[in-house]
Amino acid sequence: MPFSRAQADIDGPVARAAAIAARLAAFGARYDAAPVFPVESMRCLAAAGLHRDFAPPASGGGSFADVTTRHFALLDVLRIIGRADLSIGRLYEGHVNAMALFDWYGSPEQQAWLGRELQAGSFYGVWATEPQPGLRIEPGDNGARMLVGGKSFASGAGGLAHAIVTAQMAGRDRQLVIVAADDASRADVSQWRVRGMRATTSGFYDLTGIRVDPATLLGLPGDYDRDPRFTTGAWRFTAVQLGGIEALLSETRLAMSEAALGEPLQRAKFADCVAATRTAYMWVRECALRAARDDADGPAFAQLTRGIVERAGLDVMELAARIVGTRSAMDGQRIDKIIRDLSLYLRQAGPDHARDEAAKVWLDHDAWGDEDALW
């Protein structure tokens, strides 16, 4: 396929994301000050067509030259949205995760239904975290099957149109179930009192009593947890985090005083910020490429990338605070919001375990796979 076609496929959604980035940033500041589900921001994404770009083709999704082009376009869109507002980036990343699950496991009927929902501007989430004993599929009256339990840290609870949730049926692997996510009476976001990522409204959502029928079952038991797709999929949220780090780098540059610009030690700190940010970018980009190829070593890449992006974020946050000084912690300053959002978003589960699992792979072989291998 000619390069020009592939580049055009990337440029379309990326240009539309860039065109609304300033509005998303302005909305983000408002929702940070008064946290509620960010309706205006989500409408902005839908008006730009970004809710459909990465949906299955049968659901009206974008046309891409190949899967690699699609992943590189998504990488840049996630970075741009993350730069604008990490809370919206988190919600949008959950939506494109759901679109991938529909693409991989949805029946023709489910993909056609998804297309109608997207036409109406619907957004989706993927909720897998739960309090014990977990979300279960249990027998109900008259042979029906019902959900029992709920999901915690459910981003967009009560605001998204639908969510794909993991549920357990006795004797089987986890099953994906499509549920309505917009019932405010089932959502409890009262405990989501956090310094950052406020607009994600990541609360508890009670799913007890929701009927499960064949039309709401997505794929087969165990599909959600299949590697390399499951673990490598972490590249998407690292791309959003990377966008936040890039935004912090840009804001730090803008905030540097004339005195700081003339001070070698301050310039050295800024150079360290640049190096950390670009290192994170190279790893996230490589991880996106591995995901596009369904690379068997993709999980190891994603697990290492998580730690590299986290380290970059922590380093740039500290260096930015040292460079900018007190203004980096002042309410209403964009740098303060980015630091608060990043400090929470970087707290993904099991970072030490992820790095250890990646180390096992690299101890076995050079997972990068270059011709001139390290060993």
N, C-alpha and C positions, 0 to 999 in steps of 0.2 A: 504494500500500500504506500503511495507517495507520502513523503514527509509532510507536505502541505496539508493533506487531508487530515492526518493525525493531529497536526498542530492546530488546525481549525477546530477539531473536536475538543481540544483542551481549552482553546481561547474562549469559546462561547460561554460555558458556565463560569469560567474564571472571571471573565469580563463582567458578567452580570453580578457575581459576588462582590467584585471590587466596586461596582457602581453603587451598591447599597451599604457598603461597609461603614461610611460615616454616619448614616442613619442608625444602623445597628449600635454603634458606639454611643450615640446620643440617647437612644432608648435604654441601653444598658445602664447608663448612669442613673436614669430615672428609676429603673426597676431595682437597682442596688439600694437606692435611698428609701424606696417603699416597696418591699418585696411582695410580688404577686406573680401569678403565671404571666409570662411576657407575651400577651396576645398581639400587641402591635408589632413586635419583632418577628413573630412567627408569620403574621400576615405579610410582612415585608419580604420574607423568604419565599412565601408562596407566590406573591405578585411577580417576583423575579423568575419564577418557574423552577427554583432550586429544589423544591420538594419532589419534583418529578424527574429531574435530570438523571438520577442514579437508581431509578426504579426499573423493574424488569421491562424489556421491550414490549411484552404483551400487555403491560399496564400503562403504556404511554411513555416509557422511559426514554432517555436520550439515546441517540445513535452514535456509536463510537467505532473507530476503525478497528480496534481490537481491545482485549481486556487490559493490556498494559497501558494503552492510551487512556482508558477509563479510569484506571487507578491513579495515573499521574494528574488527570484533571481533578479527581476527588481530593488528592493530596493538597493541591493548591487551593481548592475551595475551602477545605477544612482549615488550612492555615489562615486564610483571609478572614473567615468568620471568627476563628479563635483570636486573631489580632483585634477584631472589633469588640467582641464580648465573649469571654470564656463560658459564661452561663448558656448563651445561645449556641455556642459551639458544642457544648455537652449535649444539649437537646437535639441539635441537628445531627451530631454523630450517632446518637441513638436511633434517629429516623433512618439514616442511610444503612445502619446495621440491620434494621428491620427490612429495608428494601432488598438487601443481599439475601436474607433468609427467605423472603418470598421468591426471589429469583432462583435460588438453589432448590427449594423444597415445595414451593407452591404449586398446586394443581392449576390447570388452565382456568377452571371456574374461579379459584381463589385469586388468580392474577387478574382476571376480568373484573371481579368485584373490587380489587385494590385500585384498578384504573378508575373506576367510577368514584371511589372515595377520594382519590388524589385530585380528580377533576373538581371536586367540591372543596379542595384546599386542606384536606385532612393530614395530620401529622401522626407518626407512630413512635413508640418507644420499645425498648427491649428490657424487661425486668427479670433479673435472675436472683437477686439477693433476697433473703427471706429469714424471718425469725423461726426458731424451732417450734413445732416439728416440721415446718416447711409447708409449701402449697401442695395439696394432694387432690387427686381425682378419685372420688368415692362413689359407690352406688347410691342412687336416689330413689324416689318413688317411681313405680311403674317401669322399672328397668332403665330409667334415665341415669345419666352420670352427672355429678355436680362437683364443682370446685369447693374445697374447704381450706381456709387459711388466707394468707395475704402476702404481699411483697413489701419489703422495707427498702429505704433509699431509692424509691421509685421516682426517678426524675420525671417531672411533668405530671405528677399524680393529680387527677381531677381536671387537668387542662388539655392534655393530648386527646385526640379522638379515640385512638386504639393503642393497645400494647400487645406485644408478643411476650408471653410469660412461660417460664419453665414450671412444669408440674409433675409430680410423681404418682405413678400408678403402681399398685402392689405388684412386685415381681418383675418390673420393667424398668428400663432406663428412662431418664427424664424426657418428657414429651413437651413439645411446643404447642401452646394454645393461644389463639387470637381472642382477645377480650376487649370490651369497651373500657376506656380509661378516663372518661369525662364525667363520671358520676360524682359530683362533689360530696354527696352524702357518704360515699365509701372512702373518701380521701381524708387523711389527717396529716396536715403539714405543720401542726402546732409545735412539734419538737425540732423543726428545721430552723433553729436559731443559731446561725453561723456567721463567721466574719466575712466569708467570701462565697461565691457561687450561689448567691441568695435567690436569684431568679429561676434557678432550676426547680424550685419547689419540690425537693426530693424527700417526700414523706412516705407514710404507710398507706397502702391501698388494700382495703378488705375485699377479697374476691369470693368469700363464702356465699354459696347459693347460686352462683352463676352456672347455667347449664352448659354442658360440654356435648357437642354433637359432631358428626364427621366433618361438617363444613368449617368448624373452628379448630380442628386439629391440623397443624402445619407439619408436614413431613411425618417421619416415623420416629418411634422412641430411639433416643440416642443420637439423632441427627445433629442436634445443637452442639454436642460435645465432641464432634468428630474433628480430629486434627488431620492436616495442618490448618484448616480454616479457623477452628475455634481459637487456638492460641495466637496464631499469626494475626488474627483480626484486631489485636491490641494496637496495631500500627495506626489505626484510625484515631484513637483517642490521643496517642502520642503526637499525631499531626496537629490536633487542636491545641494541645499543650505547647507545642513548638510555636504555633501562631501567637500564643500569649507571651512566650519568651521573646519572640521577635518584636512584638509591640512594646515590651518593656525596654528592649534595647533602643528602639527608636525614640521612645519618650525620654530615656536617659540622655541620649545625644542632644535632644532639644532642650533639656533642662540644664545642661552643663553651662556654668557661668563663664564669662570671659576669663576669669582667674583660673578656673579649672582647665579651660582649653589651653592655657599657657603653662600648665603645671605638668612636668613629665610623669610624676607618680599617678596623677589622675588619668592622664592619657594611657598609661600602662594598664590601669584597671579597666578602662574602656576597651583596650585591645583584648584583654582577657575575656570580656563580655562577648566580643565579636567572635573570638575563637570558640568559645563554648557554644554559642548559638549556631554557628555554621557546622560544627562537629555534630550537633544534634540533628541538624537538617540532613546531613549526608547519611546518617544512620536511618532516619525515618524514611528517606527516599529509597534507600536500598531495601528496607523492610517492605515498603509498598510494592516494589518490583518483585520481591520474593512472593508476596501474597498473590500478585497477579499470575504468577507461574505455578501456584499451588506447590511451591518448593517444599520438599520434605524437611529441609532445615529451616523453613520459615519460622516455626515456633521458637527455635533457639535465637534467631535474629530478633524476634519480637521481645523475647524475655530480656535480652541484653539491651535492646533499644529502650525499653522502659526505664532501666537504670541510668542509661546515658542521658536521656531527656530529663529525668529527675535531677541528676547531678548538675546538668546545665542550668536548669531552672533555679535550683538552690544557689548556685554560684552567681548567676546574674542578679538574683534578688539581693543577695548580700552586697555585691559590688555596686549595684545601682544605689542602694541605701548609703553606701560609703561615699559615692561620687556626689549624689544629689543632697544628702544630708537630711535635715529635719523635714523638708518639704515632701520627702518620700513617704511620710507617715501622716500627712495632713489630710483631714477629711475633705472630700471634694476634688482632690488631685487625682488625675487619671493614673499616675504611677502607684498611688496608694491602692486604688481599686484592683489594678492588675496584680500587685503583690499579694493582696488578700485572696483574690480568686486563685492564683497559682498555688499559694501555700496550701489550699484545701484540695484543689484538683490533682496535685501531684501525689496525694495520699492514696494511691491505689493499693489494693490488698496484696499481701504476700510479696513485697519487693525482694527480700532476701532469698526466699524460696525460688522466685523466678530467676534470679541471677545464678543461683546454685545449679538449677536445671540447665541453664545455658552453658555453664562452665563444664558440665558433664559432656555435653556434645562436643565442645571445642577440645576437650581432653582426648576425646575419641578420634576426631579428625578436624581438619581445617574447614569449618563450615562455610567460609567465604567462597571456597571453590575456585580460586584463581589458578591459572596454569602454573604460576610460580608460587606454589604453596609454601606456607610458613614451615611446615614439617612434613 
